[in-house]
Amino acid sequence: MSNSNKSTTTGIGFPGVLLIVFIVLKLTKVIEWSWWWVLAPFWIPFGLVILFLTIIAIAKGLSK
């Protein structure tokens, strides 16, 4: 019998909860934000990953 100490996390996480809260607030007209900002918890992390990968690609290109 193997004792592996693996832990897995399930769930939607903080950005997911924030996204749901923002959508509910928008649909109930509690906030008057643009849909771009309501959906920001979804697209900002992807934008940061793309930015990070672009910086790495540029740095690798300059080092050659």
Stockholm file with secondary structure:
# STOCKHOLM 1.0

chainA/1-64         MSNSNKSTTTGIGFPGVLLIVFIVLKLTKVIEWSWWWVLAPFWIPFGLVILFLTIIAIAKGLSK
#=GR chainA/1-64 SS CCCCCCCCCCSCHHHHHHHHHHHHHHHTTSCCCCHHHHTHHHHHHHHHHHHHHHHHHHHHHHHC
#=GC SS_cons        CCCCCCCCCCSCHHHHHHHHHHHHHHHTTSCCCCHHHHTHHHHHHHHHHHHHHHHHHHHHHHHC
//
